[in-house]
């Protein structure tokens, strides 16, 4: 399988919307939304966020991405996205020892980018043989341009010397004579019906894909054969101004997959809402994959960020319990490592959880329970904060009060810890 590297540029500085890449839409930071779309795309093998901002780096890691720290020389207002992608490619190869075959440029300023968008541009290059690909949406509008603006732009492009010469005489006369609007994609004297016009396609700005050798040579996102990957025009929105962000937040309850029914976006509990955190194991602290050797011994992978999040919860005085139906000794071993109690090999987790709450003197409505599958639904019905990881079963996500942006085993518990502890979690990390 080819290595497909998704690079998400996310500078800390933004004049139009300060702190833009950390702004939340649907309760999730823009950078995390982009990471989630890339992580869930089956053709993407690696996800990197390129940033110069520690807070963005923290949010990116929480969402499950690797982070490349961008040098100041390519982090200013005039820096190109291509420069960030080229740097991220080199840094990722140095970190992993693997070069990418295809690189994606994914913009977190497109809040409603989907996994289908990301897979679409990747497939156009990996499977269909294109050199480059871009997301586009059908567009039926008539585009106009002011002639004076066009002449002014041409004079500026000609340079200072040409501008000075123009100011001496002919340019001012031409501007005065040629003001007014003209059609860019139509003749203003002829108004054809929509069905009689060629289909215009609008570049969405969400996702691009490039073959790496060609991209290194061209240093530009478009070269060779460019495939056009059509997307849903209803989800085309770029956050460049405060009004764009306001529109995105208003549309999120309608367009986000978890809230297409029009219900409110999932809540994000804080320390004031929660007195204890109870965690399922398989599928929440792992990615639900089990490795079995020839002797039948099982092994799983866990996320270091989850361990940090659990330690932070514990250090802030929150009781943490691991509750699992599995009898695998790896569950108990992980609990010992994290220094938290565990109840495993439990058939009725809801009854065990109810008894534990009574023993601890904790009201169930003040408990946050994290699960991923149908055997967690009994606990969901018992607690006040039923929470599903991003890759949970749809029935479980529908029953949840909160849903993480990060899949289980990829930092979902770390994300939940950041909801609850907020800035205190970041301070704890910096002190270590």
TIGU-412465 format. One record per atom (N, C-alpha, C): residue in three letters; y, x, z. Coordinates in steps of 0.02 Angstrom, whole numbers, plus 50000, padded with zeros to 5 digits. Each point is the difference from the previous one (the first is absolute). Layout:
N
alaYXZ
...
//
This chain:
432
unk499405004250000
unk500604995850000
unk500625004450000
unk500484998649956
unk500615004050000
unk500414999150064
unk500375005250017
unk500444999650058
unk500654996749978
unk500154994550032
unk500614996149985
unk500445000350062
unk500545003649995
unk500465001050056
unk500604995349993
unk500104995750049
unk500594995650002
unk500535003450043
unk500595001049971
unk500565003150036
unk500544994750010
unk500224999250062
unk500524995150017
unk500605003950025
unk500525000849960
unk500615003450023
unk500384995550048
unk500225002750057
unk500354995950050
unk500495004450038
unk500605000949972
unk500515004050034
unk500274996450061
unk500275003950046
unk500314997050058
unk500704997449986
unk500365003249955
unk500684997949985
unk500034994549948
unk500404994950013
unk500114994649952
unk500694997150012
unk500425000349949
unk500684997550007
unk500044992449993
unk499604997349954
unk500034992749989
unk499754996150060
unk499425002050026
unk499704996750059
unk499795005550048
unk500415001650050
unk499815005350047
unk499324998850032
unk499595005350002
unk499334999450028
unk499544995549959
unk500144999649935
unk499674995149956
unk499245000450004
unk499725006049995
unk499275000549994
unk499634998250063
unk500364999450056
unk499704997550063
unk500184992750013
unk500414997149957
unk500184992950009
unk499374995849994
unk499944994950041
unk499404995850000
unk500084994049954
unk499474998449965
unk499944993849961
unk499334996950020
unk500014993950022
unk499394997050026
unk499745003550061
unk500455003150039
unk499815003550060
unk499715006949990
unk499995002549938
unk499705006549984
unk500525004449965
unk500075006350021
unk500485004549966
unk499845000749925
unk500525000749959
unk499905000649928
unk499515005649983
unk500075005750034
unk499555005649984
unk499284998250016
unk499884996350054
unk499324998150018
unk499724994949951
unk500424995749973
unk499774995149950
unk499745003749938
unk500375005149979
unk499795003949941
unk499355003750014
unk499955003050060
unk499395003650018
unk499414995350000
unk500084994150027
unk499464995250003
unk499764998149930
unk500464998849954
unk499814998249931
unk499605005749968
unk500205006250014
unk499645005749970
unk499335001150033
unk499964999450065
unk499375001250036
unk499474995049981
unk500204993949983
unk499524994849983
unk499825000049926
unk500315004449961
unk499855000549928
unk499385004349991
unk499494997249970
unk499375003449995
unk500015006449959
unk500465000649952
unk500025006049958
unk500395005750032
unk500374998650052
unk500415005250033
unk499565003850050
unk500005006649995
unk499605004050046
unk500415003050057
unk500655001149989
unk500425003250051
unk500694996749998
unk500314999250059
unk500674997050005
unk500445004850040
unk500565001849971
unk500475004750032
unk500704996950000
unk500345000550056
unk500704998150004
unk500415006450003
unk500485000649955
unk500455005849998
unk500664998050034
unk500165003350055
unk500604998150037
unk500325005950035
unk500634999250017
unk500375005050039
unk500164997350069
unk499734994150017
unk500204996450061
unk499414999350047
unk500065002450064
unk499444999650047
unk499774992950014
unk500474995350004
unk499814993150015
unk499604997049942
unk500205001549939
unk499624997649942
unk499315003249999
unk499975006550016
unk499365003450003
unk499544996750050
unk500274998150058
unk499604996750051
unk499744993349976
unk500434996149967
unk499794993449975
unk499485000849945
unk500075005249959
unk499525001249946
unk499315001850028
unk500005004450050
unk499365001950030
unk499674994050035
unk500414995950033
unk499744994050032
unk499674995449949
unk500284999649941
unk499724995749948
unk499405003149965
unk499865006350014
unk499405003149973
unk500115004949944
unk500625002149988
unk500145004849946
unk500045007150028
unk499895004949956
unk500175006850015
unk500765000849989
unk500295005150031
unk500725001049994
unk500135007049974
unk500455000449951
unk500275006449975
unk500735000150017
unk500225005150038
unk500705000650018
unk500395002949941
unk500514996349979
unk500375001949940
unk500575004750018
unk500075005649963
unk500565004650013
unk500674996749986
unk500525002350034
unk500674997249992
unk500245000549928
unk499795005249965
unk500235001149931
unk499824994349954
unk499464996350016
unk499814994349957
unk500014993550039
unk500424999750052
unk500044993950041
unk500704996949999
unk500455002649959
unk500684997349997
unk500064994049955
unk500624997549994
unk500124994049960
unk499865001149926
unk500065006249976
unk499905001349929
unk499295002249983
unk499585000750051
unk499315002149988
unk499624994649962
unk499565002149955
unk499614995349960
unk499334998550033
unk499734994249984
unk499344998350025
unk499485004849972
unk500105002149937
unk499535004649970
unk499955006550039
unk500575002650024
unk499995006250039
unk499604999150064
unk500084994250032
unk499624998650062
unk499254999649985
unk499824996949944
unk499294999349983
unk499695006849984
unk500355004149962
unk499745006749984
unk499905004150063
unk500484999750046
unk499945003750063
unk499414997350041
unk499934993450004
unk499474997050039
unk499315001849971
unk499955000249933
unk499375002049969
unk499805007150021
unk500485004649996
unk499855007050019
unk499825000550073
unk500374996550044
unk499875000350071
unk499324997050017
unk499834994549968
unk499364996850014
unk499425004549977
unk500095003149942
unk499475004649976
unk499925005950047
unk500565002550027
unk499965005650047
unk499654997950065
unk500114993750022
unk499704997650062
unk499254998549992
unk499814997449942
unk499324997549992
unk499565004549957
unk500315004349960
unk499625004149954
unk499784996249938
unk500254993949991
unk499824995849943
unk500624998349960
unk499965001349935
unk500544997949956
unk499894992949976
unk500544996449986
unk499944993149976
unk499914999949925
unk499624995149976
unk499934998849928
unk500534995249975
unk500154995050042
unk500514995049984
unk500444999250061
unk500654999549989
unk500464999050055
unk500384993549990
unk500094996350053
unk500384993849999
unk500665001150037
unk500524997149974
unk500654999550034
unk500074992850022
unk500004998850065
unk500044993250027
unk500634999550042
unk500414995049986
unk500654999250032
unk499964995050057
unk500175002350061
unk499974995250056
unk500604995450001
unk500485001049954
unk500554995349994
unk499804993649964
unk499384999749976
unk499734993849971
unk499554996850052
unk500274995550042
unk499624997650058
unk499394996049983
unk499974997049941
unk499444995649984
unk499525003249950
unk499995006749999
unk499515003449960
unk499304998150026
unk499534999249954
unk499334997850019
unk499495005449985
unk499424999350030
unk499445004549984
unk499834999549926
unk500064994049971
unk499864999149929
unk500485004049957
unk500645000450021
unk500485004049963
unk499795007350001
unk499815002550058
unk499825007150007
unk499375001549960
unk499484995850008
unk499395000949962
unk500124999349925
unk500474995749982
unk500134998849929
unk500265006249964
unk500505003450030
unk500275005949966
unk499495005750003
unk499625000550055
unk499495005250005
unk499464998949947
unk499774993849993
unk499474998549951
unk500235001349929
unk500634998749985
unk500255001049932
unk499925007349979
unk500075004650048
unk499935007249985
unk499285002350009
unk499694998250057
unk499335002550016
unk499484996949953
unk500044993649987
unk499484996549964
unk500164998549927
unk500654998949985
unk500184997849933
unk500295005549956
unk500105006050028
unk500205005649959
unk500755000949988
unk500424996250034
unk500725000949992
unk500225006650032
unk500565002749978
unk500295006050032
unk500424998150060
unk500364994549993
unk500434997550053
unk499964992450002
unk500204997150056
unk499994992750007
unk500564997950046
unk500234993949991
unk500564997450039
unk499894992550010
unk500204997450058
unk499964992850012
unk500614996649969
unk499874994649965
unk500534996149967
unk499874992650013
unk500534996149992
unk499944992850009
unk500344996449942
unk499724994549977
unk500324996249946
unk500714998150018
unk500445000749952
unk500724998650010
unk500264996049941
unk500354994650014
unk500234995649946
unk500764999349997
unk500365004050039
unk500724999250003
unk500365003149940
unk500604997749988
unk500455003049950
unk500425005250036
unk499985006249977
unk500375005550031
unk500655001149963
unk500545000550039
unk500675001249972
unk500275006750026
unk500465002849962
unk500335006150021
unk500744999549980
unk500435002850043
unk500715000149986
unk500165006149957
unk500334998949943
unk500145005549954
unk500415005550033
unk500464998150043
unk500425005050034
unk499575004550045
unk499524997050034
unk499555004150041
unk499605004849958
unk499784997749942
unk499605004249956
unk500405006049975
unk500634998749981
unk500425005549976
unk500165004950056
unk500144997350060
unk500135004350056
unk499415004550017
unk499404997149997
unk499405004050014
unk499905005449948
unk500144998449937
unk499925004949947
unk500495005750008
unk500624998450021
unk500505005250010
unk499805004650058
unk499744997050053
unk499785004050057
unk499435004649981
unk499544997449960
unk499435004149979
unk500215005749955
unk500544999149964
unk500235005249954
unk500295006050037
unk500164999150064
unk500265005650039
unk500754999750009
unk500235004350043
unk500715000050019
unk500455001649941
unk499785004749958
unk500435002049944
unk500094994249952
unk499444996449986
unk500064994449955
unk500424994550030
unk499954999250067
unk500404994950034
unk500745001549995
unk500185006450008
unk500715001849995
unk500264998849930
unk499605001649950
unk500214999049931
unk500094992549986
unk499544996150026
unk500044992849989
unk500624997050032
unk500185002650058
unk500584997350036
unk500635001349962
unk499995005049954
unk500605001449961
unk500164994749950
unk499534995649983
unk500194995149950
unk499464995049982
unk499505002049959
unk499554995349967
unk499574996050048
unk499775003150055
unk499534996650044
unk500314993750031
unk500615000550025
unk500314994350033
unk500094994249951
unk500195001749939
unk500094994849949
unk499354996549985
unk499445004049997
unk499354997249984
unk499774995350054
unk500105002150065
unk499804995850055
unk500384993449999
unk500645000349988
unk500414994049999
unk499774995249945
unk499795003049943
unk499814995849943
unk499294997350006
unk499595003450038
unk499294998250000
unk499774996950065
unk500454997450041
unk499794996950062
unk499664993349986
unk499624997750050
unk499644993749991
unk499265001150003
unk499634994650008
unk499285000550008
unk499624999749934
unk499445003649999
unk499564999649942
unk499284999850024
unk499564997349959
unk499314999350017
unk499615006449991
unk499595001650050
unk499605006149996
unk499324998549969
unk499674994850024
unk499344998249972
unk500024993749959
unk500614998349976
unk500074994149958
unk500665000349961
unk500044996349947
unk500624999149963
unk500354993950028
unk500615001050027
unk500334994550034
unk500164994149954
unk499995001349935
unk500144994549952
unk499374996049984
unk499435002350025
unk499374996549986
unk499614999450064
unk499854993950021
unk499674998750065
unk499304997349987
unk499505004349987
unk499324997549988
unk499694997150063
unk499534995549990
unk499644997350056
unk499575005550033
unk499844999050063
unk499615005050036
unk499355001749964
unk499654994949975
unk499365001249967
unk500075003349932
unk500615000349973
unk500115003249936
unk500255007250007
unk500115002350062
unk500245006850011
unk499435004650017
unk500055006549984
unk499505004850023
unk500005000150077
unk499425001450028
unk499945000350073
unk500295006550027
unk500554999450037
unk500275005950034
unk499625001150065
unk499945006450020
unk499655001850061
unk500465004250043
unk500064998150063
unk500445003450047
unk499605005150041
unk500235006250001
unk499695005050043
unk500124998150073
unk499474999350038
unk500084997450069
unk500225005450049
unk499885006349985
unk500165005450047
unk499505000950055
unk499434996449998
unk499525000150055
unk499505005749995
unk499685000949942
unk499465004949995
unk499975003149931
unk499845006550000
unk499935003949938
unk499385004450008
unk499685001649945
unk499435004650001
unk500085005149945
unk499795006250013
unk500065005449952
unk499395004650004
unk499775002349941
unk499515005350000
unk500345006450024
unk499685003550046
unk500335005750033
unk500195005649952
unk499565002349954
unk500215005549956
unk500634998249959
unk500014994049973
unk500584997949960
unk500634999350042
unk499914997550062
unk500574999250045
unk500295006850020
unk499575004850013
unk500245006750017
unk500395003049943
unk499784998649939
unk500355002949942
unk500654996349986
unk499984993350001
unk500594996149983
unk500504999550057
unk499745000250062
unk500424999050061
unk500374993449998
unk499694995249968
unk500294993349994
unk499444994950001
unk500144994050024
unk499474995050009
unk499774996749936
unk500365000949945
unk499804997049936
unk499895005449947
unk499395000549975
unk499845004649946
unk499374997449966
unk499905002049938
unk499404997849965
unk499974992449992
unk499394997450004
unk499894992749994
unk500124996750068
unk500484995450003
unk500174996550062
unk499724992949999
unk499574998550048
unk499714993350006
unk500464995650041
unk500074993849980
unk500414995150036
unk499544995450039
unk500065000350066
unk499564996050044
unk500404994150026
unk499824994149977
unk500384994050017
unk499864997750071
unk500534998050035
unk499944997850069
unk500344993150007
unk499944997250059
unk500284993450014
unk500765000450006
unk500384996849955
unk500735000550004
unk500294997150064
unk499634995550033
unk500264997150063
unk500065005250055
unk499625005549994
unk499995005150053
unk500435006149983
unk500394999549947
unk500415005749980
unk500664999850039
unk500095004950043
unk500615000650040
unk500045007250023
unk500585003149990
unk500125006850024
unk500554999850054
unk499875003250056
unk500475000050055
unk500475005949992
unk500604998649975
unk500515005149991
unk500644998450040
unk500094993650015
unk500594997750035
unk499804995550058
unk500454999050050
unk499824995550056
unk499784993049978
unk500314997449947
unk499804993349977
unk499285000049974
unk499795005649969
unk499305000449977
unk499524999650059
unk500175003550054
unk499574999950059
unk499974993050031
unk500574996650001
unk500014993250027
unk499574995449958
unk500025000749933
unk499584995949957
unk499265001550011
unk499845006450007
unk499305001950011
unk499734996950065
unk500405000250052
unk499784997150064
unk499924992549995
unk500434996849961
unk499944992749991
unk499384998249960
unk499815004349952
unk499434998549956
unk499335002050030
unk500005004550048
unk499375002650027
unk499524994550024
unk500234994850036
unk499534994950021
unk499674996349942
unk500325000149941
unk499724996649942
unk499575004649957
unk500165006549997
unk499685004549954
unk499485004650030
unk500055001450065
unk499515004450030
unk499314996750001
unk499475003749985
unk499334997149997
unk499794996450064
unk500195002750057
unk499794997050064
unk500374993650015
unk500534998649962
unk500424994250017
unk500154995749939
unk499555000149949
unk500134996249940
unk500014992550013
unk499704997850056
unk499994992950016
unk500674997650025
unk500475004750011
unk500664998250024
unk500065000450075
unk499475002350035
unk500065000850072
unk500435006050016
unk500195000550064
unk500435005550020
unk499635006649996
unk500375005549990
unk499705006649999
unk499705001650068
unk499465004250001
unk499685001750063
unk500495003150050
unk499894998450065
unk500445002650052
unk499815007250017
unk500475003550031
unk499895006950022
unk500155000350075
unk499485000150043
unk500124999850072
unk500315006550025
unk500374999550055
unk500295005850033
unk499685000850069
unk500215005050037
unk499735001350067
unk500114994050046
unk500534996349989
unk500154994250042
unk499504994349989
unk499645000249944
unk499544994549983
unk499285001250021
unk499835006250016
unk499295001950006
unk499875003450067
unk499454998050033
unk499795003250063
unk499355004049992
unk499654999349944
unk499395003849988
unk499844999949925
unk499635005249978
unk499795000449930
unk499245000949999
unk499664995749963
unk499275000249994
unk499835001249926
unk499565004949988
unk499865002349933
unk499274999149981
unk499884996849944
unk499355000449968
unk499925007349976
unk499395001949981
unk499905007049978
unk499895000449925
unk499424997949975
unk499855000749929
unk500484995749959
unk500315003249951
unk500454996449955
unk500724999850024
unk500125001750064
unk500685000350025
unk500195007150018
unk499565003450038
unk500115007150014
unk499645004449949
unk499574997049958
unk499685003549945
unk500144996149936
unk499815002949943
unk500104996449937
unk499394995849981
unk499544998950049
unk499404996049992
unk499455003649960
unk500105006549988
unk499495004049966
unk499585003650051
unk499345000049990
unk499545003650045
unk499625005149959
unk499995006350024
unk499625005349969
unk499355000850038
unk499434999849964
unk499345000450030
unk499655006249973
unk499775004450047
unk499645006049976
unk499254998449993
unk499615005049981
unk499294998949985
unk499604998250062
unk500275001450059
unk499664998150062
unk500234993350028
unk500434996649962
unk500244993450021
unk500595000250046
unk500275006050014
unk500595000450043
unk500624997749961
unk500424996150033
unk500594997249968
unk500635003750022
unk500475000349954
unk500655002950015
unk500544995949967
unk500604999950030
unk500574996449972
unk500605004750000
unk500514998049963
unk500635003850000
unk500534995850035
unk500435003450038
unk500554996850035
unk500655003449980
unk500564997050020
unk500665002549980
unk500345003150061
unk500255006249993
unk500325003350056
unk500614996150024
unk500364996949954
unk500584996150020
unk499824994350046
unk499414997049990
unk499784994650045
unk499905002750071
unk499715006050004
unk499925003050066
unk500665001250035
unk500505002349963
unk500665001050029
unk500304993450023
unk499924994849959
unk500274993550019
unk499684997250062
unk499335000750006
unk499654997650059
unk500225003850062
unk500075006649993
unk500225004150057
unk500714997950022
unk500434998449951
unk500684998050017
unk500004993350036
unk499594995349977
unk499944993550035
unk499775001050072
unk499485004150007
unk499735001450067
unk500525003350045
unk500365004849973
unk500505003650040
unk500594995650018
unk500114994649962
unk500544995350017
unk499774994450045
unk499415000850030
unk499774995250050
unk499654993949973
unk499834999949936
unk499654994349971
unk499245001150004
unk499634995650032
unk499275000549998
unk499754999349928
unk499535004449981
unk499704999849934
unk499244999650008
unk499684995549964
unk499284999150003
unk499715000049930
unk499445003549991
unk499624999549937
unk499434995150011
unk499954995049955
unk499514994750007
unk499624999449934
unk499355001350001
unk499625000449937
unk499314996950008
unk499764997049947
unk499314997649999
unk499505005649986
unk500255005749975
unk499565005549982
unk499725003550062
unk499375002349994
unk499695003950054
unk499995007549983
unk500295001849943
unk500005007049979
unk500355004450052
unk499695005550020
unk500325004450051
unk500675002849978
unk500154999849935
unk500645002749978
unk500584996050029
unk499894993550014
unk500534995850030
unk500175002650070
unk499485001250040
unk500125002550067
unk500305007049999
unk499785004149952
unk500275006849995
unk500744999949983
unk500194995649955
unk500714999449982
unk500414997650059
unk499744995250037
unk500354997550059
unk500115005550051
unk499485004250012
unk500095005650046
unk500545004849976
unk500005001349935
unk500515004449972
unk500704997250011
unk500074993549994
unk500664996850007
unk500174998450072
unk499515000850046
unk500104998650071
unk500174992750013
unk499634995649965
unk500104992850010
unk499314996850013
unk499974994550037
unk499374996650013
unk499724996849937
unk499354998849999
unk499684997149942
unk499474995050022
unk499954994549965
unk499454995350006
unk499694999549930
unk499385002449993
unk499694999849934
unk499304997250005
unk499724998249943
unk499374996449999
unk500084993050026
unk500584997049988
unk500174993350026
unk499894994749945
unk499604995050014
unk499884994649952
unk500584995149997
unk500244997850059
unk500564995250004
unk500615003750025
unk500385002849953
unk500585003950020
unk500534995750034
unk500054993749982
unk500504995850031
unk499864998950074
unk499364999150018
unk499834999150071
unk500115006550039
unk499835005749969
unk500115006450033
unk500745001250010
unk500404998249949
unk500735001050005
unk500304995550054
unk499774993850004
unk500254995450051
unk499855002750070
unk499395002550010
unk499815002750065
unk500425006250017
unk500105004349950
unk500405006150012
unk500714998250020
unk500304995149967
unk500684997950017
unk500034997450072
unk499494996250021
unk499984997450068
unk499955005750050
unk499575004949985
unk499925005750046
unk500645004250005
unk500365000649945
unk500615004049999
unk500614996250023
unk499944993450007
unk500574995950019
unk500524999549944
unk499764999949938
unk500454999849941
unk499924993249966
unk500564996749987
unk499984993649965
unk499815001149927
unk499504996549973
unk499795001149931
unk500564999249949
unk500484995550016
unk500554999149953
unk500465006149995
unk499905004850046
unk500395006249999
unk499605005949972
unk499434998449968
unk499565005249973
unk500085000249924
unk500045006149973
unk499985001149928
unk499305002449983
unk499664996249958
unk499315001749979
unk500015001849926
unk499695005649982
unk499995002349930
unk499304999449973
unk499934996449944
unk499344999249969
unk500045000049924
unk499404999549969
unk499985000249927
unk499504995249968
unk499544997150041
unk499484995949969
unk499884993750040
unk499554995749974
unk499924993350028
unk499755000150072
unk499655005350021
unk499785000250070
unk500575001450048
unk500615000849974
unk500595000850043
unk500374993450010
unk499804994749965
unk500394993850002
unk499984996850069
unk499455000750036
unk499974997250068
unk500525003150045
unk500095006749994
unk500525003450039
unk500704998049976
unk500074999049935
unk500644997849973
unk500224993450032
unk499524995550010
unk500164993450029
unk500185000550073
unk499815005550033
unk500115000750072
unk500675003150017
unk500245004849958
unk500575004150019
unk500654997349969
unk500565002650026
unk500654998049975
unk500225003749937
unk499725006149990
unk500215004049942
unk499405002349959
unk499674995349965
unk499455002049955
unk500295003949941
unk499745005949988
unk500295004549949
unk499445002549954
unk500124999549935
unk499525002349950
unk500255006349966
unk499545004549982
unk500195005849960
unk500064997849927
unk500345004249960
unk500174998049932
unk499404998349957
unk499435003550011
unk499414998949959
unk499504995350033
unk500234996050047
unk499554995250033
unk499794994549952
unk499484996450018
unk499784994249962
unk500564994949996
unk500064996649943
unk500554995349991
unk500014994650054
unk499414997750022
unk499984994950052
unk500315002750065
unk499885006350013
unk500275003150061
unk500765000849994
unk500235002249942
unk500735000749991
unk500354993250005
unk499684994849975
unk500304993450005
unk500054997650072
unk499545002350043
unk500004998050070
unk500455004450043
unk500235005549973
unk500385004850039
unk500734997950008
unk500295002250055
unk500724999050011
unk500395005949969
unk499685005949999
unk500305005949971
unk499495003449955
unk500235003149947
unk499575003749954
unk500325006849986
unk499625005350008
unk500285006749988
unk500105001249925
unk500455004749985
unk500085002249931
unk499495005349982
unk499665002750051
unk499545005649991
unk499284997750009
unk499545002349958
unk499294998150009
unk499695003050063
unk499464997050022
unk499625002750056
unk499735006949984
unk500025004450050
unk499765006949990
unk500505004449965
unk500584997349982
unk500515003849965
unk500665000350039
unk499984998450064
unk500605000250040
unk500264993250022
unk499584994849994
unk500224993350018
unk500174999550075
unk499615003450043
unk500134999650072
unk500645003850016
unk500115005449965
unk500645003750007
unk500594995649982
unk499924996049947
unk500534995449979
unk500144994850055
unk499474997350029
unk500084995050053
unk500355003050060
unk499815006250017
unk500345003450056
unk500745000749987
unk500185001249937
unk500725000749983
unk500364993450006
unk499664994449986
unk500314993450012
unk500174999350074
unk499515001550042
unk500064998550071
unk500485004850035
unk499955006549983
unk500385005050037
unk500665001949966
unk500064998849935
unk500625001449965
unk500205007350007
unk500645001450013
unk500255006950002
unk499665004350052
unk499734997150054
unk499685004150051
unk499385003649973
unk499674997049950
unk499425003349970
unk500215006149961
unk500554999449962
unk500265005849962
unk500225005650047
unk500304998250057
unk500215005150048
unk499395003650028
unk499464996350012
unk499405003150026
unk499725005049950
unk500004998349935
unk499755004549949
unk500425006349997
unk500654999250002
unk500445005849996
unk499925004750058
unk499794997450057
unk499925004250060
unk499365004049999
unk499544998449954
unk499355003349999
unk500005006149955
//
